[in-house]
Amino acid sequence: MHSLICGSNFAYILLPIIPVNNPRMKRFFWSLTLLLSVFLSSCDTLKQIASAIKPSDFEMAAGLKDALSQGLFKSFDAYADPNGNPLVRFVFPGDAAKIEKTLRDLGLDKLVNSVTGKFTTATSSAVSTAKPIFLNSLREMSIRDAVGILLTENTHAATEYFKNTMTPQLMAAFRPIVDSTIRVQGAAKEWTSLVTVYNKIPFINKPLESSLTDFIAARAIDGMFSIVATEEENIRTQYSFRTTDIMKKVFGYAEQELQRRRQQPAGL
């Protein structure tokens, strides 16, 4: 019913039923239309009003999962085009800047650039291949405390719960994919050449590891969760990021409830 009275559409729906030769009824009708236009200027207004109704635990969990799913797809997009995003590009393990500078000072710019590019491409390929694994892990995740995760000042609460709950399983499934893409891209061979040179440098405190599979897998997962966390924060704080009805209801309720709690006198 509410979709029939959103904004000025109300006027055009009822116009045919208003007697043409009844000026008093017309004036009353247009006054009513003006009043409705002020308070119901869009359908979103009614949806925001509806968000004040407390969602069920099931709806809260569904809204949280929608938010996490939206964040995952943002991370997929970021890894699909990694060159413009320093968060998803390859960096050396440990003191990355110092290691890279040392290698470049030795005249190994070409090898450093090649290794960086190949590992970045390998990571991007691994994330693309592993999309179903990440999405399935989200679908299978059980949210036991949806209320506590939703109604908190921590704008990354759902992401942290997802990361803490599912990272061990994700690492186990993601590691073989990373290992395969590193070999396909030829990154492993060039990394071995680079490690051989670097580890022979006198007075090196910490030699480079010969295999980067675990490092790449963990960094990729951390990078993805960082993007998911940013998206969750946007969803919690900005209405325009809530792209599904359940997100609008759940996070609209959370926003109003948290505001009410902040305004509540201490001790009540």
C-alpha positions as CSV (number, residue, x, y, z in Angstrom):
1,M,0.0,0.0,0.0
2,H,2.8,2.4,0.9
3,S,4.1,2.4,-2.7
4,L,0.8,4.0,-3.8
5,I,1.3,7.1,-1.7
6,C,5.0,8.0,-2.3
7,G,5.5,11.6,-3.2
8,S,3.3,13.3,-5.8
9,N,2.3,10.0,-7.4
10,F,-0.5,10.0,-5.0
11,A,-2.1,12.9,-6.8
12,Y,-2.1,11.2,-10.2
13,I,-3.5,8.0,-8.8
14,L,-6.5,9.7,-7.1
15,L,-7.1,12.4,-9.7
16,P,-9.5,10.3,-11.9
17,I,-11.8,9.6,-8.9
18,I,-12.2,13.3,-7.8
19,P,-15.4,14.9,-9.2
20,V,-14.5,17.4,-11.8
21,N,-17.3,19.9,-10.9
22,N,-16.6,19.9,-7.1
23,P,-14.2,22.8,-6.3
24,R,-14.3,22.2,-2.6
25,M,-13.3,18.5,-3.0
26,K,-10.5,19.6,-5.4
27,R,-9.1,22.1,-2.9
28,F,-9.2,19.5,-0.1
29,F,-7.5,17.0,-2.3
30,W,-4.7,19.3,-3.4
31,S,-4.1,20.4,0.2
32,L,-3.9,16.7,1.2
33,T,-1.5,16.0,-1.7
34,L,0.8,18.9,-0.6
35,L,0.9,17.6,2.9
36,L,1.8,14.1,1.8
37,S,4.5,15.5,-0.6
38,V,6.2,17.1,2.4
39,F,6.3,14.0,4.6
40,L,6.4,11.3,2.0
41,S,8.7,12.8,-0.6
42,S,10.1,9.4,-1.6
43,C,9.6,5.7,-1.0
44,D,12.9,5.7,0.9
45,T,11.2,7.8,3.6
46,L,8.8,5.0,4.4
47,K,11.7,2.4,4.3
48,Q,13.6,4.5,6.9
49,I,10.5,4.6,9.1
50,A,10.2,0.9,8.8
51,S,13.8,0.5,9.9
52,A,12.9,1.7,13.3
53,I,11.1,-1.7,13.8
54,K,13.5,-4.2,15.5
55,P,14.5,-6.9,13.1
56,S,14.5,-10.5,14.1
57,D,17.8,-12.3,14.9
58,F,17.5,-14.1,11.5
59,E,17.1,-10.7,9.7
60,M,20.1,-9.3,11.6
61,A,22.3,-12.2,10.5
62,A,21.1,-11.9,6.9
63,G,21.8,-8.1,6.9
64,L,25.3,-8.7,8.3
65,K,26.0,-11.4,5.7
66,D,24.7,-9.1,2.9
67,A,27.2,-6.4,4.1
68,L,30.1,-8.9,4.2
69,S,29.2,-10.2,0.8
70,Q,29.1,-6.7,-0.6
71,G,32.6,-6.1,0.9
72,L,33.9,-9.4,-0.6
73,F,32.8,-8.4,-4.1
74,K,34.6,-5.0,-3.6
75,S,37.8,-6.9,-2.7
76,F,37.4,-9.1,-5.7
77,D,37.2,-6.0,-7.9
78,A,40.3,-4.6,-6.2
79,Y,42.4,-7.7,-6.8
80,A,41.2,-7.9,-10.4
81,D,43.0,-4.6,-11.0
82,P,45.8,-4.6,-8.4
83,N,48.2,-2.2,-10.1
84,G,46.3,0.9,-9.0
85,N,45.9,-0.3,-5.4
86,P,49.0,-0.5,-3.1
87,L,47.1,-2.5,-0.6
88,V,46.9,-5.5,-3.0
89,R,50.2,-5.2,-4.7
90,F,53.1,-7.5,-3.7
91,V,55.6,-6.3,-1.1
92,F,58.6,-8.1,0.3
93,P,58.2,-9.8,3.6
94,G,59.7,-8.2,6.7
95,D,61.2,-4.7,6.3
96,A,59.9,-4.4,2.7
97,A,61.3,-0.9,2.0
98,K,64.7,-1.7,3.3
99,I,64.9,-5.0,1.4
100,E,63.8,-3.5,-1.9
101,K,66.3,-0.6,-1.5
102,T,69.2,-3.0,-0.8
103,L,68.3,-5.0,-3.9
104,R,68.0,-2.0,-6.2
105,D,71.3,-0.6,-4.8
106,L,72.9,-3.8,-6.1
107,G,71.6,-3.1,-9.6
108,L,68.8,-5.6,-9.5
109,D,66.0,-3.3,-10.5
110,K,64.9,-5.4,-13.4
111,L,64.7,-8.6,-11.3
112,V,62.9,-6.7,-8.4
113,N,60.3,-5.3,-10.9
114,S,59.8,-8.7,-12.5
115,V,59.3,-10.4,-9.2
116,T,56.9,-7.7,-7.9
117,G,54.8,-7.9,-11.1
118,K,54.7,-11.7,-11.2
119,F,53.7,-12.1,-7.5
120,T,51.1,-9.4,-7.9
121,T,49.6,-11.1,-10.9
122,A,49.8,-14.5,-9.2
123,T,47.9,-13.2,-6.2
124,S,45.3,-11.6,-8.4
125,S,44.8,-14.9,-10.2
126,A,44.6,-16.8,-7.0
127,V,41.9,-14.5,-5.5
128,S,39.9,-14.8,-8.7
129,T,40.1,-18.6,-8.7
130,A,39.2,-18.7,-5.0
131,K,36.0,-16.6,-5.2
132,P,33.7,-19.6,-4.6
133,I,35.7,-20.6,-1.5
134,F,35.3,-17.1,0.1
135,L,31.6,-16.9,-0.8
136,N,30.9,-20.4,0.5
137,S,32.7,-19.8,3.7
138,L,30.4,-16.7,4.3
139,R,27.3,-18.7,3.5
140,E,28.3,-21.5,5.8
141,M,29.3,-19.2,8.7
142,S,27.0,-19.3,11.7
143,I,26.5,-15.9,13.4
144,R,25.7,-16.8,17.0
145,D,25.5,-13.3,18.4
146,A,24.0,-11.2,15.6
147,V,22.6,-8.6,18.1
148,G,26.0,-8.1,19.7
149,I,27.8,-7.8,16.3
150,L,25.2,-5.4,14.9
151,L,24.6,-3.1,17.9
152,T,28.2,-2.0,18.6
153,E,30.3,1.1,18.2
154,N,32.9,-1.1,16.5
155,T,32.3,-0.4,12.8
156,H,34.3,-3.5,11.8
157,A,32.7,-6.0,14.1
158,A,31.2,-8.2,11.5
159,T,34.4,-8.3,9.5
160,E,36.4,-9.2,12.5
161,Y,34.0,-12.0,13.4
162,F,34.2,-13.3,9.8
163,K,38.0,-13.1,9.8
164,N,38.5,-14.8,13.2
165,T,36.0,-17.5,12.5
166,M,36.9,-18.5,9.0
167,T,40.6,-17.6,8.4
168,P,42.0,-21.1,9.3
169,Q,39.7,-22.8,6.8
170,L,40.3,-20.1,4.2
171,M,44.1,-20.5,4.6
172,A,43.9,-24.2,4.2
173,A,41.8,-24.0,1.0
174,F,43.6,-20.9,-0.4
175,R,47.2,-22.0,0.1
176,P,47.3,-24.6,-2.7
177,I,45.7,-22.1,-5.2
178,V,48.4,-19.5,-4.3
179,D,51.1,-22.1,-4.7
180,S,49.8,-23.1,-8.1
181,T,49.4,-19.6,-9.5
182,I,52.9,-18.6,-8.3
183,R,54.4,-21.5,-10.3
184,V,52.3,-20.8,-13.4
185,Q,53.4,-17.1,-13.4
186,G,57.0,-18.1,-13.1
187,A,57.4,-16.1,-9.9
188,A,58.8,-18.9,-7.8
189,K,61.9,-19.3,-10.1
190,E,62.7,-15.6,-10.1
191,W,62.2,-15.4,-6.4
192,T,64.7,-18.2,-5.9
193,S,67.3,-16.2,-7.9
194,L,66.6,-13.1,-5.9
195,V,66.8,-14.9,-2.5
196,T,70.1,-16.4,-3.5
197,V,71.6,-13.0,-4.2
198,Y,70.1,-11.3,-1.1
199,N,71.1,-14.0,1.4
200,K,74.7,-13.8,0.3
201,I,75.0,-10.1,1.3
202,P,77.2,-9.8,4.4
203,F,75.6,-8.8,7.7
204,I,72.0,-9.5,6.7
205,N,70.1,-9.9,9.9
206,K,67.2,-11.9,8.6
207,P,67.6,-14.0,5.4
208,L,64.7,-14.1,3.0
209,E,62.5,-17.3,3.0
210,S,62.8,-19.5,0.0
211,S,59.0,-20.0,-0.3
212,L,56.5,-17.2,-0.2
213,T,53.3,-19.3,-0.5
214,D,52.1,-18.9,3.1
215,F,53.2,-15.2,3.2
216,I,51.3,-14.4,-0.1
217,A,48.2,-16.3,1.0
218,A,48.1,-14.6,4.4
219,R,48.7,-11.2,2.9
220,A,46.0,-11.7,0.3
221,I,43.4,-12.7,2.9
222,D,44.4,-9.8,5.2
223,G,44.1,-7.4,2.2
224,M,40.7,-8.7,1.3
225,F,39.4,-8.4,4.9
226,S,40.8,-4.8,5.1
227,I,38.6,-3.9,2.1
228,V,35.6,-5.8,3.6
229,A,36.1,-3.8,6.8
230,T,36.1,-0.5,5.0
231,E,32.9,-1.4,3.2
232,E,31.2,-2.5,6.4
233,E,32.1,0.8,8.0
234,N,30.6,2.6,5.0
235,I,27.4,0.5,5.2
236,R,27.1,1.2,8.9
237,T,27.6,5.0,8.6
238,Q,26.1,5.9,5.2
239,Y,22.6,5.0,4.0
240,S,23.7,5.1,0.3
241,F,25.9,2.1,0.7
242,R,23.0,-0.1,1.9
243,T,22.1,-1.7,-1.4
244,T,19.6,-4.3,-0.3
245,D,16.3,-3.9,1.6
246,I,17.5,-6.1,4.4
247,M,20.6,-4.0,4.9
248,K,18.5,-0.9,4.9
249,K,16.2,-2.3,7.6
250,V,18.9,-3.9,9.8
251,F,21.5,-1.1,9.7
252,G,18.9,1.6,9.8
253,Y,17.6,0.0,13.0
254,A,21.2,-0.3,14.4
255,E,21.9,3.4,13.6
256,Q,18.7,4.6,15.4
257,E,19.2,2.2,18.4
258,L,22.8,3.2,18.9
259,Q,21.8,6.8,18.8
260,R,19.1,6.2,21.4
261,R,21.6,4.5,23.6
262,R,24.1,7.4,23.3
263,Q,21.4,9.8,24.4
264,Q,20.2,7.7,27.3
265,P,21.3,9.0,30.7
266,A,24.0,7.0,32.4
267,G,22.8,4.4,34.8
268,L,19.5,3.8,33.1
